[in-house]
Amino acid sequence: MVIPVVNCKDFETASAQIKKAISFFPPAGGWIHIDVVDGRFAPNITWGDPEDLSKLRLMHPNISFEIHLMVQDPEDVVESWFSAGAKRVIVHVESINDGSISRVLEIADKYNAEVMLSIAPATSLENLQSYIEKVKQFQVLAVSPGLAGREFDVSVIEKIKFLRQNAPNAKIEVDGGVNLETAKLAKEAGADVFVAASYIFGSDSPGKAYQELNELTR
């Protein structure tokens, strides 16, 4: 599965990118990944308003949204995103603990939604050990949290391999610097969801870039 990433500073740009993505989705719809950065967990700040997500859900009822919370204390804001219609929320191992992940999972169950746990390139795999049995979905971030358009860190391939070996039934997403070359490496390592911002929206033909990535990763 390939999911376009929206990483921008205002709702108008986010809405325009989502409309562009929908133009090359199949009739049944697809997934959109929205980066939400609070300026504390990572240095930049992006658009991220649950009330706006509610508007997007009404405008695009066939689209499923996953929200990548690059924020401090995600357990304090996660319910607002689920209540606005997010189908999946991604939280970072760097910003949670055993108690807060349990709280996030409880809230997700309330909304019949999903939780994915992300790990940044600089974070040791040891930080994931206690969550392998608790979480069914993992994201391996291949760039430092925050801005889009940076180069894929090939060292994260070992994280993908570790997760596939230790959580064989888990959904494993790779995010950051995804293109045809890096997606192939990640797929061979065990990833099965690929999210891309610059490779799709920075292309002269976003629809073609999306389709090529989809074909490679099936």
C-alpha positions in Angstrom: 0.0 0.0 0.0 1.2 3.5 -0.9 -0.1 6.5 1.1 0.5 10.1 0.0 1.8 12.4 2.8 0.5 15.9 3.5 3.1 18.0 5.3 2.3 21.7 5.1 1.7 24.8 7.1 -1.9 25.7 6.4 -5.3 24.1 5.8 -5.6 25.5 2.3 -2.4 23.8 1.1 -3.4 20.6 2.8 -6.8 20.6 1.2 -5.3 21.2 -2.3 -2.9 18.4 -1.9 -5.6 16.0 -0.7 -7.8 16.9 -3.7 -4.8 16.3 -6.0 -4.2 12.8 -4.4 -7.9 11.9 -4.8 -7.7 12.6 -8.5 -5.4 9.6 -9.0 -7.0 7.3 -6.4 -9.1 4.4 -7.5 -12.9 5.0 -7.3 -13.2 3.1 -3.9 -10.9 5.8 -2.4 -7.6 5.4 -0.5 -5.6 6.6 2.5 -4.1 10.0 3.2 -1.3 10.5 5.8 -1.2 13.9 7.5 1.9 15.0 9.4 1.2 17.0 12.6 4.3 18.7 14.1 4.0 20.8 17.2 7.4 22.6 17.2 8.3 20.9 20.5 8.8 17.2 19.5 10.5 18.5 16.2 11.6 22.0 15.4 9.1 22.9 12.8 5.3 23.4 13.0 2.8 22.1 10.5 -1.0 22.5 10.1 -2.8 20.3 12.4 -6.4 21.1 13.5 -8.9 18.3 14.2 -11.8 20.6 13.4 -10.4 20.9 9.9 -10.1 17.1 9.6 -13.9 16.9 10.4 -14.4 19.2 7.4 -12.2 17.0 5.2 -14.1 13.9 6.2 -17.4 15.5 5.1 -15.8 16.6 1.8 -14.2 13.3 1.1 -16.2 10.4 2.7 -14.3 7.7 0.8 -10.9 8.7 2.1 -9.3 7.2 5.3 -7.0 9.5 7.2 -4.0 8.5 9.3 -2.5 11.2 11.5 1.2 11.2 12.3 1.5 12.9 15.7 5.0 14.3 16.0 4.0 16.0 19.2 4.8 15.9 22.9 2.2 14.1 25.1 0.2 12.6 22.3 -2.2 11.0 24.8 -3.5 14.5 25.5 -4.6 15.2 21.9 -5.3 11.8 20.4 -9.0 11.7 21.2 -9.6 14.9 19.4 -8.3 13.4 16.2 -10.2 10.1 16.6 -13.4 12.0 17.3 -12.8 14.1 14.1 -12.7 11.0 12.0 -9.1 9.7 12.0 -9.0 6.0 11.2 -5.4 5.6 12.4 -3.1 7.7 14.6 0.7 7.3 14.7 2.5 8.1 18.0 6.2 8.1 18.7 8.0 5.7 21.0 10.1 8.8 21.9 7.1 10.7 23.3 5.2 7.9 25.1 5.6 5.4 27.9 3.9 2.2 29.0 1.1 4.1 30.7 0.4 6.6 27.9 0.4 4.0 25.1 -2.1 2.0 27.1 -4.3 5.1 27.3 -3.9 5.8 23.6 -4.9 2.2 22.8 -8.0 2.4 25.0 -9.1 5.6 23.3 -8.6 4.0 19.9 -10.7 1.1 20.9 -13.5 3.5 21.8 -13.6 4.8 18.3 -12.9 1.5 16.6 -9.7 3.0 15.2 -6.0 2.0 14.9 -2.8 2.9 16.6 0.7 2.7 15.0 3.9 3.2 16.9 6.7 5.0 15.2 10.5 5.0 15.9 12.9 7.6 14.6 16.3 6.8 13.0 18.4 7.8 16.1 16.3 5.8 18.6 17.6 2.4 19.6 15.6 -0.7 18.8 15.7 -1.5 22.6 13.0 1.2 23.0 10.6 -1.0 21.0 11.0 -4.2 23.0 8.3 -3.7 25.6 5.7 -2.7 22.9 6.0 -5.7 20.5 3.2 -7.5 22.3 1.0 -4.4 22.8 1.0 -2.8 19.4 0.0 -4.5 16.1 1.3 -1.7 13.7 4.7 0.0 13.5 6.2 2.8 11.5 9.9 3.1 10.8 10.7 6.7 10.2 13.7 6.9 7.8 14.4 10.7 8.4 14.5 12.8 11.4 11.0 13.9 12.6 9.6 17.1 11.1 10.2 18.3 7.6 9.5 16.5 4.4 11.9 16.1 1.5 15.0 14.7 3.2 17.2 11.7 2.3 16.3 8.1 3.4 18.6 6.8 6.2 19.5 3.3 5.0 20.4 2.3 8.6 16.6 2.0 9.3 16.5 -1.2 7.1 17.8 -3.1 10.1 14.8 -1.8 12.2 12.4 -3.0 9.5 14.1 -6.4 9.5 14.0 -6.6 13.3 10.3 -5.8 13.4 9.4 -8.3 10.7 11.3 -11.0 12.5 9.9 -10.2 15.9 6.4 -9.2 15.0 5.7 -11.3 11.9 2.1 -10.4 11.6 2.5 -6.7 12.2 1.8 -3.9 9.7 5.1 -2.2 9.0 5.1 1.3 7.5 8.1 3.2 6.2 8.1 6.9 6.1 10.6 9.5 4.9 12.7 9.7 1.7 10.6 7.0 0.0 11.2 6.7 -3.7 11.4 3.7 -6.1 14.9 2.8 -5.0 14.4 3.1 -1.2 10.9 1.5 -1.3 12.4 -1.6 -3.0 15.0 -1.8 -0.2 12.3 -1.4 2.5 9.9 -3.9 0.8 12.7 -6.5 0.7 13.3 -5.9 4.4 9.7 -6.5 5.3 7.8 -3.2 5.0 4.3 -3.4 3.6 3.1 0.2 3.8 5.0 3.1 2.1 4.2 6.8 2.6 5.6 9.5 0.4 5.4 13.3 0.2 8.1 14.8 -2.0 8.3 11.8 -4.4 4.6 12.1 -5.2 3.7 15.8 -4.8 7.2 17.0 -6.0 6.8 15.1 -9.2 5.8 16.7 -12.6 3.2 13.9 -12.7 2.1 13.1 -9.2 -0.4 10.5 -10.4 2.3 8.6 -12.4 4.7 8.7 -9.4 2.0 7.3 -7.2 1.1 4.5 -9.6 4.8 3.6 -10.2 5.4 3.3 -6.4 2.2 1.3 -6.1 3.3 -1.2 -8.7 6.7 -1.6 -7.2 5.5 -2.3 -3.7 2.5 -4.6 -4.4 
